[in-house]
Amino acid sequence: MSNPSGANVVIQGGTAEAKRLADMLPHAQFIRAIDTRGGPENAGALTADALRQTGASLLVDACHPFDIASHYRAVRAAGSVGISYVRLLRPAWFQSPRDHWVQIDRGCSLRRVVPNGARLFAATGREELNAFKPLYVHVFWRSVGDERVTLPLRNSHVLPAEGPFTVEGEMALFRKLRIDWLVVRNAGGQGAWPKIEAARRLGIQVAMIDRPKPLKGPVLGSVDEVMEWIEKTL
């Protein structure tokens, strides 16, 4: 297989997969998804006009699995401009017999499954914070790096921390805080996996928020698959 430079490719996203794809396509152009941090510096909202000005013929949508707003913008922009589109969407996590998961379709469903008095470790996006307001629980939220979060919740605690995180470290933290529920979005990937594995080993209940359904369009699960698609499409 040849190694395309990415001169005709636009990548939207700030995920680990987007960054790996960027390394493999040094001449690709980047538009960072609004809801991600880090990544290329030449960021901006993806619109049809912005996409048209790049002169690209391919768009790879590598935004976060829960960043549905950026995904919608990418689908609409590619359709308006008339260029080829593909979604790079890493596989979701799957429950094993050792897991204690409750699948919920969105954060607001928490009140149906989490009992009063529970001690929650919340590993969701900030847009999910309102879902915790009706709950009579203790909420622990980790603030990573320079992120500053004020929780508009009763009985809430912000935990400043620096990654990367390990399974052993997450287990020790959960024990120290006496966590009995983990609330997490099914983002997939390796970055957040240690807390899932820690909950598994400790027998902690997990409220797993299902992914939003993507719009119609081709979806590939790995950077290697996208590279093959780019070569075939070009």
N, C-alpha and C positions, 0 to 999 in steps of 0.2 A: 504494500500500500504506500502511496506517495504521502508526503507531508505537506499539506497546504499551509500557506502562511497566514491565511485569514484576511487577506486584503479586501475581500468582498463580503465580510461577515461583521455583523453587529451582535454583541453579546449584552443582554440585559441581566444584571444581577450582582450580588455580592456574596454569594454562598461559596463554600469551599470548592464545589464543583465548577463554579464560574471562574474562580481563580486558577484552578488547574487547567481548564480549557484555555484561559488567557495565556498561560505559559506555553501551551502547545500551538497557539495561534498568535505569534508576536505582532502581527500587523492588523489584527482585528480591532474594531472600534468598540468602545464601551459606553453604555448608559446605565448608570447604577440605579437599581430599583429603589424607590423612595423609602421603603421600610427596612432597608438593610444598612449595616454600618461597615466601614472599612471598604476595601476594594479600590478601583481606579479613581483618579482624582477628577477626570473630566466627566462629572456626573450631571444629570439633568433629567427632567421628566420625559418619558418616552411618548412623543406625539407623532402623528403621521408626518407633520412638517419636519420635525427633527430627524425622523427616520429617512425621509426622502432626501434631505440634505447630505446624508452620509454617502449616498450613491451606492449603497450596498445592495446585494441581491439576496442575502440570507439573513434571517434573524433567529438567534438562539435565545430563548427565554429561559434563563437560569435563575429566576428569582426564588425566594424562600417558598416552600410548599404552602405556607399560610398567608403569603402576600398575594392575596387574590386580586387586589386592586391593580397592582403592577402587571399581573398576568392578564387581566382584562384589557389594560392599555396596550399591551404588546400584541394581543390577538387583533384588536381593532386597528392598530397602526399598520400591522403587516397586511391586513385585508385591504385597507384603504390605499396603500402604496402598491399592492400587488406583488409582493416578494414572497419567497419561500419562508416558511416558519416551522420551528420545532420547539417543543418544550423539553427541557432537561430537568427531569423530576426524579430525584433519588427515591429508591424504594422505601415504603413505609416499614415500620417495625411490626412484627407479628407476635402474637401472644403464644407463649409456650405453656405446657401443663403446669409449670412451676410458678407462673405469674398469677397475680390476683388483680386482674384488670376489670374495670367497668367501663364499657365504651359509651361515650356520650357524643352527641352530634355538635354541641357547642358549649361554651363556658356557662351559659345561663342555665344549663341543665344540672349544674352542680347541686343545687338545692334539693333535687330529687334523690340524690345518692349519698351525699356526705352528711353524717349525723352531727347534731349539735355537740359542741365541746371537742370536736376533733382537732388535732394539731396537723396543719397542712403545710407541706413544702410546695410552694407555687412556682412552677417552672413554665410559665406561659408568657405570651406577649403582654405588653402594658395595656393593649386595647381590651384585654380580658379582665382587667381589674374590677370593673363594675359588676362582674358576675359573682364576686365574693361578698358584695355589700349585704345581700339578704341573709348571709350565713352567720350563725353564732359559733364561730370557730376561732382558733389561733392561726394566723397566717404568717409564714416565714418566707421572705422574698430575698433572693440573692442579687446584689448589685455588683456587676462585674466591671472591673477597670474604672474608668472615669464616669461611668453612668451614675447619675444621681436620681433617685426615685423617692418620692414621698407617697406613701400609701394612704389613700383616702378611706381607710378601713379601721374598724374597732379591733383591738387586740392584734395588731400587726407589728412585725419586726423586720427591718431591713438589715441584711447581712452583707457588708462589703467583702469582696473576695477577688482573687486573681486565679485564672485558670493556668494551665489545663487541670482538669479534675480527674481523679482516679476512682476506681470502684472502692478501694479501701478507704480513701478519704471521704467519699460520700457516705459510706456505711458508718464511719465514725461520727460524721456530722448528724446523720439521722438518729443515731443512738443518743448523742448528746442532747439534741432538741426533743427527743421522744416523739418523733414524727410517726403518725399512724396512717396518713394519707399523702400520696404524691399526686399533684395535679400537673399534667404535662400534655403538650400538643404532640401529635404523632408526626413529628418532623422527619423522622428517619435519620440516617447518617450515624457517624461515629462520635461527633462532638458531644452530644448530650446523652450518649448511651450509658456512661458510668452510673448515672443516677437511676436508670431503668434496671440495670444489673444489680445495683445496691438494694433497690426495693425488692427485687426478686429474691435475693439471698436472705433478706431480713423478714420476708413475708409481709411487707407493707402493701396496703391497698393502693391501687393506682387508678385514678380517674383519667382515662386516656381520651383526649379530645380528637375526634375524627377529622381528617383533612376535608377542606371544602372541595367540592367537585369542580374540576377544571372545565373551561369551555372546550368546544370541539376543536380538534387539531391533533397532529401527530405528537406522541409523547415517547421519549426515550429515557432509559433509566441510568445511563452511565456516560461518562465523558468519552470513552472509547466508541460507544455506539454513535454518539453525536459526530465524532471525527469521521467515522465511516459514512454517515449520512451526508456530511458536508462534501466529502470527496465525490460521492455519487451524484449529488445535486449539482455541484459545479461542473 
